[in-house]
Amino acid sequence: DALLWQAFRQGDKAAYEKIYRTYAKELYEYAYRFQVDKQLIHDCLQDLFVELWLKRERLAETTSIGFYLMKALRN
């Protein structure tokens, strides 16, 4: 996870896509526990991943991408 996150933070689009493919469904299911509006969840996930890409150079390092993304989604 740490190497994938580092590659993403350095602008590697393949790493970004892998993070999305790996965690989007899990994040959706996590969000559905708190919000049943499916469109709102999709919008929040899209906003999250856009913000991640735009702010990737300033993001903290992590050894658990899933935990980091869940926390970011909650916030």
Buried (B, 14 or more C-beta within 10 A) or exposed (E): BEEBBEBBBEEBEEBBEBBBEBBBEEBBEBBEEEEEEEEEBEEBBEEBBEEBEEEBEEBEEBEEBBEBBBEBBEE
